[in-house]
Amino acid sequence: MPSKKHYLLTTGIESLNKAIDVINSVITKYGGVCDVSMAPKAVTATEDAELQALLERKEMENAMESDEESDEE
């Protein structure tokens, strides 16, 4: 099963919404599913730091899961 890809886009909210629409169209065209977990919004520096910490934690978890799968083979 392919792993989920996570992307963080940083630009104007209107531009982000347009980009998400295009991305969703292309992914759907090829039979995939685009799941937007959080709609674009303006954030404070604190929220930005919290998001960065979350992304780093998720990356570390994914790396650990990948290592565990490699060990099972």
Steps between C-alpha positions, in 0.01 A plus 500: 500500500650838405574733786313827538688806386484815708571840354516841662429795271582852617365790298181710480181325607323564170797356309504198729131430442552518124804271523307249713217498243745426218682234703169338594387496135818333379510242778131416449552476124747217560276320750662632815357679799610842619424541870548857623539459875501870572372780280740789439495772764720777632696397809703664773870432554407275794261295290765477230755367751245247630430381146871465429542290816203283396641446151841406641337257745296340218811470285682326784204263556489415129873429499462271803209315335705459184791359703265256676361379167853449368588295809197275448610403148 
